[in-house]
Amino acid sequence: MAALLPGDAANGKQLHNGRCLACHDSRVYTRSDRRIKTVEGLMGQVQMCNQQINANLSREQLNDIVRYLNETFYKFP
């Protein structure tokens, strides 16, 4: 499924660095007890963060962030 993810990882990196890193650093993605276990879980987490901080990111922007996070940290198949 991850190979079929929509989105632009380069744009996702820019969005991530500008928005996500304001709340946490990248260690949250690499810790041994991370909560995200599937690409669907990753999608849900990114969506929840968007809602919690009222970031008002578009569906395309969320897809970009998910793609970036998966390609860089999670590497779900």
C-alpha positions in Angstrom: 0.0 0.0 0.0 2.7 2.5 0.9 4.2 2.3 -2.6 0.8 3.6 -3.8 0.7 6.5 -1.4 -0.2 9.8 -3.1 1.8 12.8 -2.3 5.1 14.7 -2.9 7.7 13.8 -0.3 9.8 16.9 -1.0 6.9 19.1 -0.3 6.0 16.9 2.7 9.5 17.5 4.1 9.0 21.3 3.9 5.6 21.1 5.5 6.9 18.7 8.2 9.8 20.9 9.1 7.7 24.0 9.2 4.7 22.6 11.1 5.4 19.3 12.8 8.8 20.1 14.3 7.1 23.0 16.2 5.6 20.4 18.6 8.1 17.5 18.5 11.4 16.5 17.0 12.0 13.5 14.7 12.9 11.1 17.6 9.1 10.5 18.0 9.3 8.5 14.7 12.4 6.4 15.6 11.8 5.5 19.3 11.5 1.8 20.0 8.1 2.2 21.5 6.5 4.2 18.7 2.7 4.0 18.5 2.5 4.0 14.7 2.6 0.4 13.4 0.9 0.7 9.9 0.7 3.2 7.1 -3.0 3.6 8.0 -2.0 4.4 11.5 0.4 7.0 10.2 -2.3 8.6 8.0 -4.6 8.8 11.0 -2.0 10.3 13.3 -1.1 13.0 10.8 -4.8 13.8 10.3 -5.3 14.0 14.1 -2.3 16.3 14.6 -3.7 18.6 11.8 -7.0 18.8 13.7 -5.5 19.2 17.2 -3.4 22.2 16.2 -5.9 23.6 13.8 -3.3 23.7 11.0 -5.9 23.6 8.3 -3.7 21.6 6.0 -5.4 20.4 2.8 -5.8 16.7 1.9 -2.9 17.1 -0.6 -0.6 18.6 2.1 -1.5 15.8 4.5 -0.7 13.2 1.8 2.7 15.0 1.2 3.6 14.7 4.9 2.5 11.1 5.2 4.6 10.2 2.1 7.6 12.1 3.5 7.3 10.4 6.9 6.9 7.0 5.4 9.8 7.3 3.0 12.1 8.8 5.6 11.3 7.1 8.9 8.6 4.4 8.8 9.3 2.6 5.5 6.0 0.6 5.5 5.7 -1.7 2.5 
